[in-house]
Amino acid sequence: MGSSIFLTLVSALLGLAASESTRVIDSNFPDPCVIQTSDGYYAFATNGNGVNVQVASSSDFSTWNLMSGTDALPGPFPSWVASSPAIWAPDVIQRDDGTFVMYFSAASSEDSSKHCVGAATSTTITGPYTPEDSVLACPLDQGGAIDADGFNDGGTYYVVYKIDGNSLDGDGTTHGTPIMLQGLNSDAVTPNGDSTQLLDRDDADGPLIEAPSLANVDGTYYLSFSSNMYDTTDYDVSYATASALTGPFTKVQAPDAPLLVSGDPSNVGNLAGPGGADFSADGSKIVFHAFENGQNIDNGRAMYVADISVSGGVITIQ
């Protein structure tokens, strides 16, 4: 009996260790995205450390180097961007012709309290990226648009983003924060047709959902998103699934979701405020942020990585 209990405890401990995420950037590196290229992995993040878009690199996904001083999106910016661009949540994909495309959110020159989504291109992964003159999504009357994430579905390009309805919540009303899907032309920067709503918040999500990322694994579409407010320990990462890209998407419920919450283990202690997750293109890995000090947002948000298993509509941290 004693040996049986011991083996059970060992198995449980091994399972716990295997399910930990790993902190790889200790400084403020919020809203990270990840892309794999022929020479390794690259991550991009919200403005900070003196640049508009931060960059980090890794040869193996385990050890990361913050490329201090490198600004992937230095400007100049087109007329729709405010003089203080406040770049948020970039995402980078590579077109079939080898060109890199960055999707980003920038403060609007028409109303700098709100953001709009644009695109930029570069021949090299670290940039500098040149912004397109035309905006991709800018529904200012609905609160603007943020958290763009590119997606290549069998050679057809899309971008998903959040309508930032909670930027209007000061009027005393809780607004929707729908996740939208926009088809793109073969240049991956020009909209093709109307956008389609994939998901929206409900009462269990608090005031919002945001930070979408898409993956297609074995014919099932997985849409990750964060709920609640980014500067609280209620922030999390959850996901929804669908059999078609345009939905309908169904939010995965407990015990399979949320995928990441405060209190989950990592190599530097329990997570606090995990969110802003991004899938690798093959759906085998994610990057995300969590409070650097493990308690609150005072020291910013560090970057974490994890391998994931995706099967039968369920995502598991490995």
N, C-alpha and C positions, 0 to 999 in steps of 0.2 A: 504493500500500500504506500509506504514511504517513498519508494523509488518512482512509483507511478505519479504521485503528487509532484515530486521533483521534476520529472520529465515534462509534466503538464506546465509547470511554472517556467521551465526553460523554453518550451515552445512558445508560450505567451510572450516572454521577454524578447525572443528572437523575432516574433511577429511584430512587436511594437517597434523594435529597432528598424525593421525592414520598411515600416510605414512612415518613417520620419522624412520630412523635407530638410533641405540643407540651405543654410544661409551662405551666400557666396559674395555679396557686396554689402559691406557694413555701413556705408554712408547712404545719404538720402538718394534713392534711385526708384521713385514711385512709378506705378503704371507701366511695368516693363512689358516689352514684346520680345519674341525670340524668332530668329531665322537661322537655318543651317545652310551654309554655303560649302563650296569645295574645299575651303581652308579652315573650316570650323564653324563655331556658333557665334552669333552676334546678338546683343540685346540693346534696345533703345528705350529711353525713358523720358518722362516729363521734365520740363526745364528745371535746372538746378545746378549748383556748383559753377555758376557763371556762364552757362551756355543754354541755348534754346532747346536742344535735343541732346541728351547725354548718350554716350556709347560705351559698351563694354564688350569684351571678346573672350572666347574660350576655345581651346582646341579639343576639349573632351567633355564639355558640359558640367564638369565638376569644379575646376579651378578657373576663376574669372578675373580678368584684368579691367579695371575701370580706366578708360582712355581719357585721363584728366586733360582738360583744355580742348578736346576735340568737340566741335559743334557740328553735328550732321546737317543742321538746317540754319545756317547763319544769316540768311537773307541775302539781298533785299526781298521784301515781301510785296505781293500785289496789293492793289488798292482796297480790296475787301478786308484786309487785315489791319487792325488797330496799330497805332504807333508803338505801343507796348504789347507785343504779340501774345505773351502768356501762353506758350505752346504746351499743350497737354497730350498725354497718352498717344504717342506715335506708334505706328505699326508699319512694318516693311515686308513686302513680298518681292519676288523676282519674276519678271515676265518671261515668257518662253524665248524671247529674243535676247535675254540676258540683262536687260535693263532693270534696275531696282526702282521700285515705286514705294514712296512713303505716304501714308495717310496720317493726317495730324489735325488737331483742333487748335484754332487760334481765335483770340478775341476779335470781335467784329468791329470794323471801323464805323459802322452805323450805330452800334450800341455796344460799347466795350465791356458792359456787364454780362454779355452773352458771347458764346463761342459759336463758330461755324466750322465745318469740316472741309478740308482741302487736300490736294495731292501734290506731290513733288517727285521728281525723278533724278536719278544719278546713274552714271556708268560704273561706279564703284560702290561697294557696300557701305563704306563709312562716309560717303559724300565728298564734297558738299552737294546736297540735294537742291534742285531748282524748283521753286513752287510754280504750279500752273496758275495762269491768270484768272481762270474761272473757278468759282467755289463749287464744291460737290454737293453740299447740303447746308442750307442756312434758313431753317424755319424760325426766324426770330419771334414771330407772333406766338409760337408754341414754347419758347424758351431757348431756342438755338439747338445746336447739335454738337455732341462730343463723343469721344471714345470710339473712333473709327477703327475697324479691323478688316484687313483685306483677306480675301478667300478665293482660291483658284479651284473651281469645281470641274475637273475634267477638261481644262482648257478654256473655260468661260470664267471671267473675272467678276467678282462681286465685292461690295464693301458693306459691312454691317455697322450700325452706329446707334447711339441713344439720342432720342429727342429729350432735351434737358428740361423737362417740364418743372422739375423741382426748383429751377432757378426763378420760377414765378411764385413760389410758395409763400412769399412775403405778403401776398394779398389775402392770406387767411384760408386759402383753398388748397387741398392736396391734389396736385395735378398728375396726370399720367406721365410715365417715362418710357414710352414704347421703344422696343428694339426694332429697328428698321433694316430691311435688306434692299440694297440698290444694285441693280444690274449695271455692268460697265461694258463699254466697247472693248475691242481687242487691244486698245492702248492702255487699258486698266485705269484710266483717269477721267474718261468722259462718260457721264450717265447715259444709260440705255433704258428708256421707258420709265414708268413710275416706280416708286419704292413700294415695298410690301411690309406690313407689320408682321413680325414674327412672335412677339411676346410683349407683355406689359406687367406692371406691378399688380400685386393684390395685397390684401391686408397683412398677410404673413410676411411680406417683404419690407414692411415699414414704408417710408415715404418714396422709395425708388428701387429700380433695378438699373444696372449700368455695367460698363466694362465688358461688352460681349466678345466672345471668341468662338469661331466655328471650326469643327473638324468633321470629316467623313470617315468613319471606320466601318468597313465591311457593309456598306450600304445604309448605315444608320448615321444620321446627322446629330451631332452633339453641340449644343449651344451653351457655353458657360456664361455666367453673369454673377455680379455681386449685388447683395441686398443691404439695406440699411445705410447709415451714414459712414463715409470713409474715415472720419476722425473719431469713431467710437469702436469699442470692442465688440459691438454687435455686427460690425462689417464681416462679410463672409464670402465664400465662393460656392455657388450652387450650379445646377445645370438642368437643361431640358433636352428632350430627344424628339426626333421626327423621322419618318420614313422618306420624306421629300424635303428638299431645301426650303421650299416656301411654306412648309408646315402642313398641318397644324403641329406646333410644338407643345409637348406636355412636360410640365415641371416634374422632375423626379423628387419623390418624397422620402422621408425618413423610413428605414435606417440608411438608405443609400445616398442621401443628401441631407444637408449640405456636404460638399466635398471637403471644405476647409472652414474651420471655425476657431475662435479664440479658445485656447486650452489644448489644441492639438499639439503633438510633440514635434520638435525639430532638434537639430544637433546642438543648438545653443539655448535650449529651454522651450517652454511652451509658447506657441504663437499668440500674438495679440493683434486683432484687427486685420486678419489676412484678406486680401482682395486683389482686384485688378489682374486676374489670371489670364494667361495667353497660352494656347496650345501650340506645340510644334506642328509643322505641316502634316506629319504622318500620324499625329495623335498619340505619340508615345511619351511625350514629355510636356511639362508645364513650367512656366515661370510665374511668379506672383510677388507681391510685396506684403510686408507686415511691419508693425511698429518696431523700430530699431532698438528701443530700450525695453521692449517686452511689456510695456504698460500703457503708453499713450503716444500721441503723435508728436510730442515735444521735440524729439530728436530726429524726426522724419521717418521715412519708411525704407527699410532695407530690402534687397532682392533675395528671394529664395527660389530654389529649383527642386523639382521632383520628377522621377520617372513615374509613369502611370500605366495602369492596365485598363483597357477599354474593351468591354465585351458584353454582349447581350443587353445593351442599354444601361450598363452600370460602369462608372469610372471608379477606380481604386488607386489610392496612393501606394506605390511600391516601396 
